[in-house]
């Protein structure tokens, strides 16, 4: 059997190329994080609510000394056709902060090719709608960003809210928690117009996606 030919020069060249590529990739990633942190700071200054980093990706964009707390809203709870309200990740520790400051700014990021993670565009809206329904009663509480969530998907999520509310009530998870205004989400991402004139008659849950959308070009396999 013919032995594989080992060319030390070629192998070293390939290793050097890989190392250089990894170094450039890391450098670009760090530069991107710095740029995205600047975007978060810019939006935060205009909103003036405390910063909350959504674990785990949001921690990259909110320095420890800048954030008041963290939260854990999972994108999987907002994935299409598997929408859910987590009874284990209630994030009720945010309510006293929201009551004290009139709102919060929640920061997260997403992979390339998306404007916003599902945690911000759907999981948090579900959370707001469920808590509003439990505290204030049934109503049109669900808000989703129309540029990311279709009307059909919005309606499908809305139909599930009563069952989520029933579970929370049955387990008496919100006993002792009170709100005098509803929780209403809003969304911010690089390239979108910044609206800092928020309605003070509600508690504003400002969702910032720190990462820029990058078009992913797939190779043409037919050529």
C-alpha positions as CSV (number, residue, x, y, z in Angstrom):
1,X,0.0,0.0,0.0
2,X,1.3,3.4,-1.0
3,X,2.3,5.5,2.0
4,X,1.0,9.1,2.2
5,X,3.5,11.7,1.1
6,X,4.4,14.1,3.9
7,X,5.7,17.5,2.7
8,X,6.8,19.4,5.8
9,X,7.0,22.7,4.0
10,X,3.4,22.5,2.6
11,X,2.1,21.4,6.0
12,X,3.8,24.3,7.8
13,X,2.4,26.7,5.2
14,X,-1.1,25.4,5.8
15,X,-0.7,25.7,9.6
16,X,0.6,29.3,9.2
17,X,-2.4,30.1,7.0
18,X,-4.8,28.7,9.6
19,X,-3.2,30.5,12.4
20,X,-3.3,33.8,10.5
21,X,-7.0,33.2,9.6
22,X,-7.8,32.5,13.3
23,X,-6.0,35.6,14.4
24,X,-7.8,37.8,11.9
25,X,-11.2,36.2,12.8
26,X,-10.6,36.8,16.5
27,X,-9.5,40.4,15.8
28,X,-12.6,41.1,13.7
29,X,-14.8,39.5,16.3
30,X,-13.3,41.7,19.1
31,X,-13.6,44.8,16.9
32,X,-17.2,43.9,16.2
33,X,-18.0,43.6,19.9
34,X,-16.5,47.0,20.6
35,X,-18.5,48.6,17.8
36,X,-21.7,46.9,19.1
37,X,-21.0,48.0,22.7
38,X,-20.9,51.6,21.4
39,X,-24.3,51.1,19.8
40,X,-25.7,49.8,23.1
41,X,-24.3,52.7,25.0
42,X,-25.7,55.2,22.5
43,X,-29.2,53.7,22.7
44,X,-29.0,53.4,26.5
45,X,-28.1,57.1,26.9
46,X,-31.3,58.1,25.0
47,X,-33.5,55.8,27.0
48,X,-32.1,56.3,30.5
49,X,-33.4,53.0,32.0
50,X,-31.1,50.5,33.8
51,X,-29.2,48.0,31.6
52,X,-30.0,44.3,32.0
53,X,-27.8,41.8,30.1
54,X,-29.7,38.7,28.8
55,X,-27.5,35.7,29.5
56,X,-25.4,34.6,28.0
57,X,-24.7,36.6,24.8
58,X,-25.8,39.9,26.2
59,X,-23.0,39.8,28.8
60,X,-20.5,40.5,26.0
61,X,-22.1,43.9,25.3
62,X,-22.8,45.2,28.8
63,X,-19.7,45.7,31.0
64,X,-20.1,44.5,34.6
65,X,-20.0,48.0,36.0
66,X,-22.6,49.3,33.6
67,X,-25.3,46.7,34.2
68,X,-27.7,46.6,37.1
69,X,-28.6,42.9,36.8
70,X,-29.0,40.0,34.4
71,X,-31.9,38.0,33.1
72,X,-32.4,34.7,31.3
73,X,-34.9,34.8,28.4
74,X,-34.2,31.9,26.1
75,X,-34.7,32.1,22.3
76,X,-35.9,28.5,22.2
77,X,-39.0,29.7,24.1
78,X,-39.8,31.9,21.1
79,X,-38.8,29.6,18.2
80,X,-41.5,29.3,15.5
81,X,-44.2,26.7,16.3
82,X,-42.7,25.9,19.7
83,X,-43.6,29.1,21.6
84,X,-43.8,28.7,25.3
85,X,-43.8,30.5,28.6
86,X,-41.1,29.1,30.9
87,X,-42.3,28.4,34.4
88,X,-38.6,27.9,35.5
89,X,-37.2,31.1,34.0
90,X,-39.8,33.6,35.3
91,X,-37.4,36.5,35.6
92,X,-39.6,38.0,38.3
93,X,-36.5,39.6,39.9
94,X,-36.9,42.2,37.2
95,X,-40.3,43.5,38.5
96,X,-38.9,45.5,41.4
97,X,-36.3,47.1,39.1
98,X,-39.0,48.0,36.6
99,X,-41.3,49.4,39.3
100,X,-38.5,51.6,40.6
101,X,-37.1,52.9,37.3
102,X,-40.1,52.9,35.0
103,X,-38.6,50.3,32.7
104,X,-35.5,48.4,31.7
105,X,-33.1,48.0,28.8
106,X,-32.5,44.4,28.0
107,X,-29.5,43.6,25.8
108,X,-28.9,40.5,23.7
109,X,-27.3,39.5,20.4
110,X,-27.9,37.0,17.7
111,X,-26.2,35.1,14.9
112,X,-25.5,36.5,11.5
113,X,-28.4,36.9,9.1
114,X,-31.0,37.9,11.8
115,X,-32.0,41.4,13.0
116,X,-32.8,40.2,16.5
117,X,-32.8,37.0,18.6
118,X,-36.1,35.3,19.2
119,X,-35.6,35.9,22.9
120,X,-36.2,39.7,22.3
121,X,-38.7,39.5,19.4
122,X,-40.9,36.8,20.9
123,X,-39.9,35.3,24.3
124,X,-40.0,38.7,26.1
125,X,-43.2,39.8,24.4
126,X,-44.8,36.5,25.5
127,X,-43.5,37.2,29.1
128,X,-45.0,40.7,29.0
129,X,-48.3,39.6,27.7
130,X,-48.7,36.8,30.2
131,X,-47.8,39.0,33.2
132,X,-50.1,41.7,32.0
133,X,-53.0,39.2,31.6
134,X,-52.5,37.7,35.0
135,X,-52.3,41.1,36.8
136,X,-54.8,43.2,34.7
137,X,-57.0,40.6,33.1
138,X,-57.5,39.4,29.6
139,X,-56.8,41.9,26.9
140,X,-54.8,42.7,23.7
141,X,-51.5,42.5,25.5
142,X,-49.2,40.8,22.9
143,X,-46.8,43.2,21.1
144,X,-44.3,41.8,18.5
145,X,-42.1,43.7,16.0
146,X,-44.0,43.5,12.7
147,X,-40.7,43.6,10.7
148,X,-39.6,40.3,12.3
149,X,-42.8,38.5,13.3
150,X,-45.5,37.9,10.7
151,X,-49.1,38.6,11.4
152,X,-49.8,34.9,11.1
153,X,-47.2,34.0,13.7
154,X,-48.3,36.8,16.0
155,X,-51.9,35.5,15.9
156,X,-50.7,31.9,16.6
157,X,-48.7,33.1,19.6
158,X,-51.7,35.1,20.8
159,X,-53.9,32.1,20.9
160,X,-51.5,30.4,23.3
161,X,-51.4,33.2,25.9
162,X,-54.6,32.1,27.8
163,X,-53.1,28.6,28.4
164,X,-49.8,30.2,29.6
165,X,-51.8,32.5,31.9
166,X,-53.8,29.6,33.3
167,X,-50.6,27.7,34.2
168,X,-49.2,30.8,36.1
169,X,-52.5,31.3,38.0
170,X,-52.8,27.6,38.9
171,X,-49.3,27.6,40.4
172,X,-49.9,31.1,42.0
173,X,-46.5,32.3,40.7
174,X,-47.3,36.0,40.8
175,X,-48.8,36.2,44.2
176,X,-47.4,39.2,46.0
177,X,-46.4,40.9,42.7
178,X,-48.3,44.0,41.7
179,X,-48.0,46.5,38.8
180,X,-49.9,49.7,38.3
181,X,-49.1,49.9,34.6
182,X,-48.7,47.3,31.9
183,X,-45.3,46.0,30.6
184,X,-44.9,47.0,26.9
185,X,-41.9,46.0,24.9
186,X,-40.1,48.0,22.2
187,X,-37.2,47.0,20.0
188,X,-33.9,48.6,18.9
189,X,-31.2,47.2,16.5
190,X,-28.4,48.7,14.4
191,X,-29.8,50.5,11.3
192,X,-33.2,51.1,12.8
193,X,-34.5,54.6,13.6
194,X,-34.2,55.4,17.3
195,X,-37.4,56.4,19.1
196,X,-36.7,57.7,22.5
197,X,-40.1,59.3,23.0
198,X,-41.6,56.4,25.0
199,X,-45.0,56.3,26.5
200,X,-44.7,57.0,30.3
201,X,-48.2,55.5,31.0
202,X,-46.6,52.0,30.6
203,X,-43.5,50.2,31.9
204,X,-41.2,50.2,28.9
205,X,-39.3,47.0,28.3
206,X,-36.7,48.2,25.7
207,X,-35.1,45.2,23.8
208,X,-31.7,46.0,22.2
209,X,-30.1,43.6,19.7
210,X,-26.5,44.6,19.8
211,X,-25.3,42.7,16.8
212,X,-25.6,43.9,13.2
213,X,-27.3,41.8,10.6
214,X,-24.8,40.4,8.1
215,X,-26.0,38.8,4.9
216,X,-24.7,35.2,4.7
217,X,-23.8,34.3,1.1
218,X,-24.0,30.6,0.4
219,X,-21.8,29.0,-2.2
220,X,-23.5,28.3,-5.6
221,X,-23.4,24.5,-5.8
222,X,-24.9,24.3,-9.2
223,X,-22.0,26.0,-11.1
